[in-house]
């Protein structure tokens, strides 16, 4: 796995799709893939198994890239699982990584490394492709926010991805929007600054 020099690459921890790196019985269905009902229905799971699996995923990232992820987040929001949020916070502090919060939740005590910019979720759907103008219109709605996170699913949909996700052509459209001249001109504005999650964490120190 190669990374682009200078690019900020985070870790998308996942227990709702694909197969685990460990053998967490409480997180799997009989075919060996993740049991999505642990997340969707909050089916009870072994929290030690959950933590062990997430640690294994972070270690796998390090093996593939030679470095730790720039920040941590989770697919669908592991913090929805009872006990999942505390594990994410524990790992973020241990690895000294900013933690992107997808689902808001109250913590009983102590500070968390969560950084919560205004979230603009504007992914194109297969049957509802967006234009660059659509994206920028949504961003303008958050004009008063100091920091805005633009959440999309840009990518190149191939057969392998199609077997894992129902979002295919929408990913292609998102990639085209981000590479468009319209979006490029927006990023060149003097009042727009691109930052990484590490930059955001430092700005809060």
N, C-alpha and C positions, 0 to 999 in steps of 0.2 A: 504493500500500500504506500503510495507516494503522497506527500502533502506539498502544497504550494508554499514556497518560502514567504514568510510574512503573513500568511493567511491565518485567521483565527478559527480553529476547528474544535468544536465542543463535542461532548459525549452524550448521545441520545440513549440513555439507559432504557431497556425494554424488557417487559415480561408479558406482553400481550400478542406477540407475533413471532413465528419462527421457533427455533429450538434453543434450550438453555445450554450454557457451557458446562454447568455442573449437572447434578442429577437431583434436583429439588422435587421430591415426590409430591409435596403439597402445591406445587406450582405447575404441574404437568397433567395432561390427559394421557390415556393409554398409548397413543401413538408417539409419545415422547416430545410433543410440542407443548408450548405454553398453554395453560388453562386460562383463557381470557375472562372466565367468570370470576376469578380472583379479583380482577379489577372491575368488571362491569357490574357484578352482583355483590361485590365485597364478600365473596366466599372466604371463610377463614383459611389462613395459611400459616406455615411455620415461619416466623419472622427471622429466625436465624438462617433458614434456608434462603430467604429473600436477600438478606444482607450478604451471604456468601456468594450468591449468584451475581449481585451487582458489583461486588469486589472483583469477581472473575472477569466481568465485562470491562471494567476499568483497566485491569491488568492486560487483557487482550488488546485493548486500544494501545497501551504502552508498547507491547511487543510489536505491533504492526507499524507504529509510527516513530518509535524511539523517544516518545515524550508523553507527558500527561495531557489529557484534554485541557483546552483553554478554559472551559467551564463545564458544568454538569447540568443536564436537564433530563426529562423523561418522556417517553412515548405515552401519550394519552394522559399523563399525570399520575405517577405512582403515589403521589401524596394523597390520592383519593382512597387508597387502601388503608384501613386502620393500622397504625403503626408504621406505615410506609414513609410518612413525612419525617419522622424522627430519624429513620435510617438514612435518608437522603441528607439531612442536616449533619448527621454524624460523619458521613463520608466527605461532605464538602469541607468541614472543618479539618478533618484528618489529612485530606489531600491538598488543603489550602486552595480550593477552587471556588469561584463564584457559583452560586446555584440559582438557576433560572426557575422561577415559580410559575407553574402553569395554572394550578388551582389554588385559590386563596384559602388559607386555613389559619386558625389561631394556635399559637404555640403556648404551652403552659408556663414555660419559664425560659429565661435566657435570650440572648440575641441569636439571630440566624443570619447566614450568609446570603439570604435571598435578596436579589435585586429585582425591583419590579417597575420597569418602565411602562409607559402606556402601550398596550398590546393592540396592534392593528393586524387582524387576521383576514387576509384578503386572497386566499388561494383560489385559483381558477378550478372549477369543477369540470368534469368531462363534458357535461351538457350545459355549462354556463361559463364559457371562456371570458376572462376579463381583458381589458385593454390597459396600456400604461396609464391612460387618463383616468380609468376607474380606480387604479391603485392610488394615484396621486390625490384624487378627490377624497379618498378615505383618510389619507395622511393629513390633509389639510383640516379635517375635522378635529384633529388633536394638536392644532397649532399652538395651544397654550402650554402644552407639556414640555418639560425640559428635555426629556429623552423619550424616544419612540422606538419600539421594536416592530419591525415589519416582518410578519410571519407568513411565509409562502412555502410552496413545495417545488422549487425549481429542479428540474432534472431531465434526463433522457430516458424515456420509458422504453424498456425492451421486454422480451418475453419473460425473463427471470423476474423482473419487477411486476409484471402483469400477474404472475402466479401468487404474489404476495399482497398486492394492493389493487383496489378497484379504481384508484386514481392514477390514470395513465396520461391521456392527452392533456389533462389539466396541468400536469407537471411540465410538459413541453411548452405550453402557453406561458406559464410562469417564468420559465427560463428566457423565453423570447422577450417578455415584457421587461425583465431586469436588464437585458442587453440592448434594449431599444435606445434610439437617439433621444426620445422624449424623456426617458428615465435618466439617461446620462446627463442631460442638461439640468435636470433637477438636482442631481448630486453635485454639479459644478457651482451651484449657488453659494454665495458667501455666507449665508445664514444656515447652511447645512454642513454638518461635520459627521463623517463616518467614524465610529469608535467600536472597539471590541468590548467584550464582557470584562476583560481585565482592566481596560481603561475605565469602565463604569465603576468597577469596584474601587479603583484608586481614587476616583473623583469623590467617593463617599467617605474617604478616610479623614 
